[in-house]
Amino acid sequence: MTQRATTRPEKFNKPANWSNDPAPQPEPVPPPTDPLDPTRYGDWEKNGIAVDF
């Protein structure tokens, strides 16, 4: 098995846009307003025909 690199090469320069700040927390997703949300049941309608995929 190949060993995983655990350190950066000596000549590695960190890009200016990199930071050590933690990633921001995602915003909570609001609950759906439609009780029959098509993404919940997997049913979609196209040209009047229900498509289940």
C-alpha positions in Angstrom: 0.0 0.0 0.0 1.3 3.5 -0.9 1.9 5.7 2.1 -0.1 8.8 2.4 1.7 12.2 2.4 1.4 13.7 5.8 3.6 16.8 5.2 3.9 19.3 2.4 7.0 19.5 0.2 9.6 21.9 1.4 9.2 24.3 -1.6 5.4 24.5 -1.1 4.1 28.1 -0.9 0.6 28.6 0.4 -1.6 30.6 -1.9 -2.7 34.1 -0.7 -6.4 33.1 -0.6 -5.8 30.1 1.8 -6.5 30.7 5.5 -6.5 28.6 8.7 -10.0 29.8 9.6 -12.5 27.0 10.1 -15.2 26.6 7.4 -18.4 28.5 8.0 -21.4 26.7 9.4 -24.1 26.0 6.9 -27.4 27.8 7.3 -30.4 25.6 8.3 -32.7 24.5 5.5 -36.2 25.7 6.0 -38.9 23.0 6.0 -40.9 22.6 2.7 -44.0 24.7 2.5 -45.7 22.2 0.1 -46.6 18.9 1.9 -46.4 17.0 -1.4 -42.9 18.1 -2.3 -41.8 16.3 -5.5 -38.2 16.0 -4.3 -39.5 14.0 -1.3 -41.5 11.5 -3.2 -39.4 11.4 -6.4 -42.3 12.2 -8.7 -42.1 15.0 -11.3 -44.5 16.2 -13.9 -43.4 17.0 -17.5 -46.0 18.0 -20.1 -48.8 16.6 -17.9 -47.2 13.2 -17.5 -45.9 12.1 -14.1 -42.3 11.0 -14.3 -40.8 8.8 -11.6 -37.1 8.4 -11.5 
